[in-house]
Amino acid sequence: MSYLAKNYNRKNISFKYGRGSYLYSIDNKKYLDFVQGIAVNSLGHAHPQLVKTIKKQSKKLWHVSNAFLIPEGEELAKKLCQKTFADYVMFQNSGAEATEAAIKVARRYFYSIGKKNKNVILCIKNSFHGRTLAAIYASGSKKMTEGFGPKVSGFSHFTFGDHKSLRKKITNRTAAIMVEPIMGEGGIKEIPDWCLKELRKLCNKKKILLILDEVQCGISRTGNFFSFEKSKVKPDIVPIAKGIGGGFPIGAVLMNKKVASSMTPGTHGSTFGGNPLAMAVGNTVMDIVSNKKFLKNIRDLSEYFLSNLNIIKYQYPNIIKNIRGRGFLIGIQLYKDQTAFIKKLMDHKLLTIRASENIVRILPPLNVKKNELNKALKIIKKVCGELK
Ligand SMILES: Cc1ncc(COP(=O)(O)O)c(C=O)c1O
């Protein structure tokens, strides 16, 4: 009997240890892990540099209050700002906390300039911004909010791709538009560059803020440090988490100077956010994943992988409907429910995870090797053949 609450539908498998792209189960089976904690372990399992950093930092200092200066956090914030649009960073512990803090920053900004009623955040219907109360209502999903009322107000929604309804929904109460540049849980749906550009223009015209949730698609996963960089758009606020900790819980909100000015002492805080141990790990992850050569390798290898997935799609046109995504944030869209496909992949020792719209989500570590990608392609092709 398990004493854990039943809020997860867990697969009946557990792991002894992990190395790089592989997980080893307690019954001594070796799995190619293309889930990686849902885009969390950006450098795979037990990366030697991360192990070294944790060992070293754990002997020095784990935690001090944010009432004191934390040099490790100063260092990571500086690196994040120097590599991105941001001027300031506020550390949290998870993605939902980061998106909530992003919402707080947007509202606080308008409050600070005397526009107290400008507090509605416009989001995509059935998106995903986390599981806290505000985040589930931001996501606009009936399933996620069912039974958790009363409704958290201050959010409105438009349908993905429906530009007319987006424009209509902007009122004088709107503070910000918050979207994922590539919807992860929502089915690896990408907002095209021209749309992001238009979105930025629209926000400028209406004098509202643009929040881009890069919790899943950020931290080099697409071959750019942020997925929106390709569009050359500059957001005002960006929540991050997942990949920046490489498996250690870290969240953060990145923001420009304009909005950061409203976050004065006492306006936000977190006991654990930005602790020295987390920050030491974040610094090591950042040094590796923001390296230009590392990013180019992600672009090259993912292009190879995606073109091979497309070949499999043409070989099995009745099974695979579409290949979605960019870099190592990939979705194989099936015609049918993906459960049987994912189970078969697992039987062949390849771990993947579902997303909306019949998607089999594939999230290799960012330092995956070409032979591991080839192994995965072989298994995917085999399963297509078995389910034909
Ligand atoms: C885009 C996005 N935002 C926010 C979150 C919430 O992150 P967390 O589960 O760390 O709270 C997720 C998690 O999957 C996500 O994909």
The ligand as an ORCA input file, in Angstrom:
! r2SCAN-3c Opt
* xyz 0 1
  C       4.879     26.552    -19.621
  C       4.837     26.106    -18.188
  N       4.622     27.028    -17.230
  C       4.578     26.689    -15.934
  C       4.736     25.372    -15.535
  C       4.662     25.006    -14.073
  O       5.910     24.576    -13.631
  P       6.029     23.758    -12.250
  O       5.451     22.410    -12.503
  O       7.513     23.741    -11.987
  O       5.287     24.509    -11.223
  C       4.960     24.388    -16.505
  C       5.119     22.979    -16.112
  O       5.022     22.068    -16.884
  C       5.008     24.755    -17.869
  O       5.203     23.857    -18.824
*
